[in-house]
Amino acid sequence: VAERAPDEPLTGAPLIVTPNVRAALSAAAARFYPAQPATIAAVTGTSGKTSVAAFTRQIWARLGHRAAALGTTGVVTPDGETYGSLTTPDPVTLHETLDRLARESVTHLAMEASSHGLDQFRLDGVRLSAGAFTNLSRDHLDYHPDLASYLAAKMRLFECLLRPGQPAVIDADSDVAAQVIAACDKAGLRVLTTGAKGDMLRLLSAQPHPASTLLRIASEAGTHDIELPLAGAFMASNALVAAGMCIASGSPVGPVLEALAHLRGAPGRLEKIGERDGAPVFVDYAHKPDALEKVLLALRPLAANRLIVVFGCGGDRDRGKRAIMGEIAARNADVVIVTDDNPRTENPAAIRAA
């Protein structure tokens, strides 16, 4: 299979010429593994995808559905078992997984849609019921030439994979929400927004507590007071996007919002792993500037004395973010410890010095 015929004729093997080899592979994988869960919702954005997918699965499960999630932390089955670890797998692995989940009677699946996966046509052939967008900030600029290209890759979810009339849930508080909404309108999608500026689920207030956030939410069903058992304003945003995906794909508003009070955080997403001398210790996957700042702002109210952050940056990736993350850490924490992430082929000392 190739995008152009070779100069010399092939012998001993058939040749299929197609304008897009990646799209052809996804189409073939979807035909070879035809079964899929009946309801599939995909979320894209720089930050929050893993949490939104995890929360969506948990809400559906609480409503009685056999629900799974697929993303960075792997495939999470209805029984809570986890396997795999790619945000958006290659098309063959992805469709094989969808087929297996469907044959295991999974009816609802929440999945992450990465910019790489969308740009490389890995999700083509997935029969989506709804899509969602969280936010956009600097990330993956070692792959995408600029932020405009990065956003354009994410827009494939709405412009190419969802069908006209299907729902697109957008965090209206995102800096690029207007652009995303305009693209969804142009594609003929049913736009539903969440957040402080949202229309479907409007966040009226978010009162932080040491281990939870008291939310007041307005919906078509009225006003709801929910204690979200997670700290951080960004977790509230993620929870609302997840609730929006569930409602958009057919679940009733009241039970969905009631389920928010029972959510558990995804592994490595502002996850409390213990205490030392009364000081809580958290782990977060934050590896880009915006995410690091959100985590530190969320943890500041929990620091009785000093807020200490330990972080690093990977090698052979976006070098421009390193100094930005250092400045954010210095501004928002009392003590900053810069250590090695995965240096790959770079000199670790050079990364730390950046």
N, C-alpha and C positions, 0 to 999 in steps of 0.2 A: 504494500500500500504506500503510495507516494503522492506528493503534490504536483509532480511533473514527471514525465517519462524520461528515462535515461537516454543519453545520446546513442548508446549502443543497445540494440534489442536484448532483452533478457531471454535466456534459454533455461528450460527446466523448471520454471516457476511462473504462475500466473501473475499479472501485474494489474492492479487497480489504481487508477489515478483519480484523486479527489481534491477539491480545492482547499480542504481543511482536514489534515490528518487527525488532529486532536479531536475535533468534533465527530469525525467518523468513528474513532475509537469509542467515544462515549455512546454514540448511537448503537454500535455493535454490542457493547457491554450491556446496554439496556435491553436489547433483543435477546441476548444470551441468558441474562438473569432478569426475567420479566416481572417478577412479583415485587410489589412495594407496599409499605403500609398505606392505608387509605388516606390518612391525613399527615402531610409532611409540611412543616413550617421551617423556613430557613432565615437566619439572621446574619446580617453583615454589618461592618463598622470596624473602627480601629480597636476600641476597647469595649468590653462587656459581652462579647459574643458567647464566651464559655458560660458565664453566669446566666445570661438570658436563656440559653439552651437548657441549662440545668434546672432553672426555675420553671420553665415551660413544662418540662417533663414532670416535675414534682406536682405542679398544679393539675395537670391532666391525670396523674396517678391518683391524686386525692379525690378527683371527680369520678374515679372508678374505671378509667381507661387503662389498657395495657400500653404503657408509654415507654419510649426509649429516647436517649439523646446521643448525638454523635458530634464529636469535636476534639479539641486539643487534649482533653483528659481521656479520650478514648470513646468507645461505645459503652454507654451505661444502659443495661438491660432493665426490664421491669422488676427484676429481682434485686437490683442494685449491684450486680456484678459488672466489672469493667474489663475491657480488653482493647488493645490498639492504642494509638497515641498521635494520630495525625489530624490537624484541623480539618482539612478537606482531602480525603484520600484520593489516589489515582482512580480513574473511572472504573477499571475492572474491580478493584477492591471495594469501591463505593457501591457499585451495583450488586456485587456478590453479597455485601453486607445488608443492603436493603432487601434483597431476595430472602436471605436467611431470617431477618427480623420478621418479614411478612409471614413466612412459613412457621415461625414460632408464635404466631397470632398477635404480634404487635400491631396495633391499629393506629397509634399516634407516634410520630417521630419529630423531635426538634433537632435541628442540625445547624452547625456553623457553616457559613459560606465565606471563605477567605478570599482576599483579592487575588492571590496566586491561583487558587482553584477556579475562580470565575474567569480570570484572564486566560487560563489554559483549558477552558471548556470542560472542566471535570464534572460540573453539575448538570451538563446538558443531558437530557433524557430523564431527569428526576421529575416526577409528577408532583409539583408543588401545589399546596392549598393556600399558602400565605407566605409573605416575606416581611422582613423588618429591618430597620436601619437604626443603629445606636448613635454613632458620632464619627467624626473624622479628625485625626490629628497626625502629626509626623510619625511615620513608620514605614518600613520596607522601601526606603528610598535607595537601597542598594539594588532593588529589582525594578521599581517604577522610576522613570526619569524625573518626575516631579509630582507634587500633590494633585495637580489636575488629572494626570494619568492614573494616579492611585484611586481617585474618586471615580473616574470613568470606568475602571475595572469593576468596582463595586456596583456601579449602576447597571451592569449586565444582569444582575439579579432581577431588577425591575423592568428593564427595557427589553430583555430577551427571554427570560425564563418564566416569568409570571405571565399569565394570559389576561387580556382585557377583562375588566370586571372583577378580577381577584383582589383581595385586600393587601394593602401595603401599610404596615404600622411604622410610623416615623416618630422618633423622639424629637418633639418640636423645639426643645431647648438646645439642640445641636447648632453650632455656628453655620452649618451648611444645610440646615433643614429646608430652607426656602428653595435651594437648588434641587434637593432630592424630591421635594413635593412637586416641583414643576416638572421634573422628569417623569414622575409617576403619573401626573395628570396627563401629560402628553402620551404616555403609553396606555391610557384608558383604564388605569387601576383605580380601585376604591381606596382612597387615602384616609387613614385613621391616625390621629396624632395623640401622643401622650406627653406628660410632663407639666411643668408650670404654665406652659403656653399651649397645652394640648386641648383638643376638643372632646375626644372620646373618653379619655381618663385624664382629668385635670388635677394636678397636685396642688392643693390649696395651702398646705403647710407640711413641714417635716421637722419634728422636734427631736433632736438627738438625745440619746441616753447612753450610758456606758456600753451596753451590749445590744441595743435595739434602737429603732427609730419610730416615733409615733407619727403616722401619716394620716392626713385628712384628704380624702379623694372625692372629687365630684364626678358622677357619671350620669347617664340617662336614667339610672335607677334611683338617684338621690345622692346624699352625702354619706360617706363611709369613714369611720375612724378605725384604723388598723394599726396594730403594733407589729411592725416588721422586725423579726428577731435578728436583725443584721445592722451593723454600724456603718455609717458613711452615706452621704447624700447620693453618691454615684450608685450605690446598691439600691437605693429607692428608685432611681431612674431605670436601672436594669429590671427591677421587679415590675415596674409599670409596663415596660415594653413586653415582658413575658406575659403579663396579664392581658395586654392588648392582643398578642398573637393568639392566645387561647380564645378570647372573645371573638376575634375576627374569624377564627376557624370553626365557630359554632357553639362554644360553651357559654352558659348563662353568666351574666355580669355578677350577680350577687355571690354565688358559690365560688367564682374565680377570685374575687377580692377577699373573701373570707379565707381562702387557701393561702393568701400571702402571709398570714400570721403563723404559718407552719413551715415556712421555707428554711432550708439549710443551705449554707454557702457551698460553692463548688470548691474542690481541693485547690489550695494555693491562691485563692482569691480572698484576700484579707482574712485568712484563716488563723484563728487563735490556736497555737500549738502548746501553750503552757504558760507557766509563770515562774519567775525567779525573784525571790525576796519581795514578793508582792507586786512585781512589775509584770504586766502581761507581755507575752511574746507573740508576734504575728508574722506570718509568711505571706508574701504576695508576689505574684508573677510579674509585676510591673517592670517592663523593660523598654519603655518609651517615655518621653518627657511628661506628656499629659497624664499618663497613668500614675507615674511616680508622684506627681504633685497632688493628684486626687487622693492617693493613699495617705500621704503625709498630713494633708488637711483633715482627713477623716480620723486619723489617730491622734492628732494634737489634743483634742478634748479629753482623751483617755490618759494622757501623760500627767501624772501627779507632779512629777519633777522634770526630768529630762526626756526628750524624745531622741532616741539613737537609731540611726539607719545604717544598714550594711547593704551595699549594692555594687554592681559591676556592669560592664558592657561587653557583649560578645565581639570577637574579632571577625574580620572579613565581612562586616555588615556596615550599616549607615554610620560613618564616622562623625558626621556633623552633629549627631544628637548627644555625643559624649559630654562636651563642655556644657551644653544646655542642661543635661541631667545633673551635672555637678553643681551648677548654680542653683537649681531647684532644691537639691538636697541641702546645700549650705543655707539657703534662705528659710527653709521650713523645718529643719531639724536642729537640735542642739549639738549633737555629735554626729559626724559623718565618717564612716569607715568605707573606703573604696578598696574593693578586693577583685579578684579575677572571676570572670564569668567563664565563658568558653573562648579562649583566645584564638582557637583554630590555628591559622598559619602566621598570625601576627605576634609581635613581641609583647608579652603581657605588661611589661613595664611601660611601654609606649602607650598602651591603652589606658592604663591607670593615670598616666601623666596628662592625658588629654583634657 
